[in-house]
Amino acid sequence: MNIKNFIKTSFFALLLVVSAEAFAQKTVETSFKVDGICQMCEARIEKAVDVKGVKSADYDLDSHTLTIAYSPKQITEDQIHHILNEVGHDTEKSTCSDEQYDRLHGCCKYRAHENH
């Protein structure tokens, strides 16, 4: 391979690497409050956000905090809050409807407990 072809090949390889990085999806990590009081709530919350665009999610039952990593190109934080409302959980940004809340199991009725 002569030097001209080597430079040309190296340039295209570098261009591919730069292009791949430019199109790589960035992941955002955030935490916010989600009301829940039991292990069933924890499982429901984590299962609800197991959707395309969410890379990881961990609900801390003691602090009522969901820590979530997601790709904002695939899902927004507002959509995540809406998903949680759909399964009956209030978040710090949105409240589920009474109909959504009423579908929760009896032990999951966090609104009935003072210190949830």
Summary of the structure (lengths in Angstrom):
residues: 116
radius of gyration: 21.6
end to end distance: 70.0
largest distance: 77.4
contacts: 307
relative contact order: 0.17
helix: 45%
strand: 18%
